[in-house]
Amino acid sequence: MPIEFCDYTMRYREDLEPALNGINLTIQPGEKIGIVGRTGAGKSTLVRSLFRLVHGTTTGQILVDGQDIAEMGIGDLRPRLGIIPQESTMVSGSFKRNLDPLQEYTIEDMWAALVTSGIAPKVAPPRARTDRVPDGDRYDEMYEETMVEWNRQWATSGRAMRLLILGLYEKPKKYINTRLEPRHGLDRTARSSSQGFSAGEQQLFGLCRVLMRMRRIIVLDEATADVDLETDRHMQQVFRDAFASCTVLTIAHRLETIMASDRIVVMDKGRIAEIGTPQELIDAGGLFAELVKANDFGS
Ligand SMILES: Nc1ncnc2c1ncn2[C@@H]1O[C@H](COP(=O)(O)OP(=O)(O)OP(=O)(O)O)[C@@H](O)[C@H]1O
């Protein structure tokens, strides 16, 4: 079933201009939509409205699976949607607690999601590979084999990703409950930090959380704005593979991310200014073409 915005208008406060104004938009299942526009155009408000994460006065409707989300319980709505926000909330506590705050998953579930996603090396640690954890020497042997394989695979993967996974995998019992500390060597070019973590690291956590849950509708809110280029490329590949059958709405900040979309929605002052395939919009020579030319994606 599609996602439908039907003449949807949203004001944060009665005395403010609408942040979204008369939005009509139908998104087909499995469609990959890029959302662009200058700062303040309404991109975040558009995707956050889907989750009922914005509070204010609204008119019109948003339908998900044919149902008005205003009439759905949050418990009914949220399981259909996954979001990788600009800054994932980080709580103080263990890595596991951050990855799985509601304690819904086993350590093995987390490993499986990371391995399947292609973020983690393909060879899972012994504890995740066997039903029964082998004892003593055999465990050590398997552990060593795993490390050799990881080092080989990691030769080509991102630095930030590598350290993130290490925190989850290495010496599972010990590390899984380790309290989170800023990790040396991760991308430090990022903006502000929460609990001592860079925005890039928070986004990696956001990605991991969504991958574990695998919703049918995924929102990426400038999800890779703050990771290094190598990690960004890797994450883009993960998005393509893991979310291939999902509906994906991406608030895009880099040209190459948007050009792979089925359609682009260009927001301007709370309205949809343009909509079409990237090529159509470039050929039309309007706002999108201008943004591309100036490489200005509002971030
Ligand atoms: N919590 C809020 N209260 C009042 N006004 C808000 C709030 N959040 C956003 N706005 C306003 O709503 C409009 C749309 O903002 P929104 O954050 O959706 O834009 P955006 O395109 O995502 O911008 P950016 O690229 O800077 O993230 C802007 O005028 C903004 O100032």
The ligand as a Tripos MOL2 file, in Angstrom:
@<TRIPOS>MOLECULE
LIG
   31    33     1     0     0
SMALL
NO_CHARGES

@<TRIPOS>ATOM
      1 N1          9.8920   22.7400   16.5210 N.pl3     1 LIG1
      2 C1          9.6220   23.7680   15.7040 C.ar      1 LIG1
      3 N2          8.9020   24.8280   16.1290 N.ar      1 LIG1
      4 C2          8.6250   25.8620   15.3240 C.ar      1 LIG1
      5 N3          9.0260   25.9460   14.0390 N.ar      1 LIG1
      6 C3          9.7430   24.9230   13.5520 C.ar      1 LIG1
      7 C4         10.1010   23.7910   14.3560 C.ar      1 LIG1
      8 N4         10.8230   22.9210   13.5900 N.ar      1 LIG1
      9 C5         10.9220   23.5030   12.3780 C.ar      1 LIG1
     10 N5         10.2820   24.6930   12.3430 N.ar      1 LIG1
     11 C6         10.1450   25.5780   11.1950 C.3       1 LIG1
     12 O1          9.4500   24.8750   10.1690 O.3       1 LIG1
     13 C7         10.0180   25.1490    8.8930 C.3       1 LIG1
     14 C8         10.4900   23.8460    8.2510 C.3       1 LIG1
     15 O2         11.5610   23.3220    9.0100 O.3       1 LIG1
     16 P1         12.2390   21.9150    8.6830 P.3       1 LIG1
     17 O3         13.1630   21.6100    9.7920 O.co2     1 LIG1
     18 O4         11.2010   20.9290    8.3520 O.co2     1 LIG1
     19 O5         13.0690   22.2900    7.3640 O.3       1 LIG1
     20 P2         14.2270   21.4750    6.6580 P.3       1 LIG1
     21 O6         14.0040   21.6220    5.2000 O.co2     1 LIG1
     22 O7         14.2870   20.1030    7.1980 O.co2     1 LIG1
     23 O8         15.4970   22.3060    7.0820 O.3       1 LIG1
     24 P3         17.0110   21.8000    7.3760 P.3       1 LIG1
     25 O9         17.6060   21.4820    6.0410 O.co2     1 LIG1
     26 O10        17.6290   23.0120    7.9960 O.co2     1 LIG1
     27 O11        16.9260   20.6330    8.3030 O.co2     1 LIG1
     28 C9         11.1340   26.1520    9.1330 C.3       1 LIG1
     29 O12        10.6110   27.4310    8.9260 O.3       1 LIG1
     30 C10        11.4790   25.9520   10.5890 C.3       1 LIG1
     31 O13        11.9580   27.1420   11.1470 O.3       1 LIG1
@<TRIPOS>BOND
     1     1     2 1
     2     2     3 ar
     3     2     7 ar
     4     3     4 ar
     5     4     5 ar
     6     5     6 ar
     7     6     7 ar
     8     6    10 ar
     9     7     8 ar
    10     8     9 ar
    11     9    10 ar
    12    10    11 1
    13    11    12 1
    14    11    30 1
    15    12    13 1
    16    13    14 1
    17    13    28 1
    18    14    15 1
    19    15    16 1
    20    16    17 2
    21    16    18 1
    22    16    19 1
    23    19    20 1
    24    20    21 2
    25    20    22 1
    26    20    23 1
    27    23    24 1
    28    24    25 2
    29    24    26 1
    30    24    27 1
    31    28    29 1
    32    28    30 1
    33    30    31 1
@<TRIPOS>SUBSTRUCTURE
     1 LIG1         1 GROUP 0 **** ****
